[in-house]
Amino acid sequence: MTYRAILVHVPLNEAQNQVELAAHLAKQFGAHLTGVCSLPEVAILRSAGRNAFVKLEAGQIEELIRQEYAEAAAAKQTFDKIATSAGVAHDWLTGEGEGADIIIHAARLQDLVVVEQCQEASDLLWGPAVQVALSGHSVLIVPRSWVSPEFGRRTLVAWNGSAQAAAAVRKSLPLLRRANQVTLLVGASRGMFPASLRMTPLDLLAYLRHQGIEAETKDFELPDADAGEAILKIAKELSSDLIVMGAFGRSRFQEWILGGATRQVLEHMAVPVFMAHQ
């Protein structure tokens, strides 16, 4: 398993750091890199043009759309320059609509999606990072503060035996194989089974060894509400530059109302985070 097709979201605001990271990754894997730009305002403007209650003339709407596409063209120039400098094959897509919707559609024929951390915590629930992870795609989320294309040499894997954590491990194998150090942060099992069942154990160390990956373990026992904070704290202690974890072991409503590891990590992440949802 490897990544041969990588998609990176290129929003109209500053995105150079995550494009450089995605291009660097594409070069390492010999992958094709696709940049995708989403234009939510254009979709709104086109809808407004068909609404009799919106007091904008057709000429005003067309001018605003033109300006948005001009910004997209500038973003494409930046993307092309970075991808060309990295020496990777690349192409470009532009879609009109919310970023998450555009990315999820474009990702159907991609192996890995690179997106940005949400700008505001209030946008987190419906932002690209959460929505792409929940769609079943492999997603690498780049924090706003991350400025280096290098990452993943010291990787922390958050493991609780859940289907989501297992999916994250399987889908991140190409990244784990390139790490110099892999640490498994082993928490309480999240498997929920009928009392009549006696499930067989899951040996993650053995699984990774079969994949040619050596890892060490670190145990912790904390309630879900504190797990995210613990993951971030231990990642800092170990100087980790990548976190691998499952996304949303319970419903988004429960995570946001009651708190949870996914929300905590997405809000306060300081290193790239790979997430997957089963």
C-alpha positions, 0 to 999 in steps of 0.5 A: 500500500502506498499513496499514488494520488494526493489531493490538497485543498487550496483555499483562497486565503494563505495556503502555501505551507500545506501546499509545500507539505503536500508537494513534498509528500507527493515527491517522496511517494512518487505521487500525482498531486492535485490541487482543489480550490473551493469557491463558496461565495460564487455558489451563493452569488449564483443562487442570489442572482435567481432570488428576486428578494436579493437587491444585486444587479446581474452586473454586480453579481458577475463582477463579484464572481469574476473577482473570486475566480481571479483569486482562484487563479492566483492560488493556482499560480502559487500551487503550480509554482510549488508543485513544479519546484518539487518536481511532481506531476500535478493538476488543478480543480476548481469547484463552486460550493462549500469546501468540504463538499468540493473536497469530498467529491474530488477525493473519491479517486484520491489516496490521501487528502491534505486539508487545513486546520479550521481557522475558528473553533466555531467552524470546526464541526462543519469544516473540511477536516471533520467532514472529510474524515467522516466521509471515510477518506484518509485525511492529513490535517495541517495546523495553522502554525506548521511551516515545514514540509517535513513531518512524520519522523516521530509518530504518535499513534493513539490506540484504543482498539476501536474500529476508528483507530484501526482504520487510521492505522491501516490507512496511515501505513505508508506514513508509518513506514517512513517514520524513524520512531513510532510510539503507540499510546495505548488507552482503554479499549473502546470495543462494545460487545454483548456480554456473551461474547469473548472477543480475541485480543488485538495485537497492534504491535504484531500487526505493525511488525508484519508490515515492517514497522517497529514500534514501542508502547506507552500506556495511559488510562484516562476518561474520554473527556481527558484523552485528547489533552493527554494525546497532545501532551504526550506528543509534545513530550515525545517531540512527535511531529505526526499524530495518527488517530481515529476520528469520532469514536462516538457521534459528533453530537456527543463529542461536541456536547460532552467533549472528546479526543477528536474535538480537543485535538482538532482545536489545539493541534500543534503538529500534523494529524492523520485521521480516519473514520470507520 
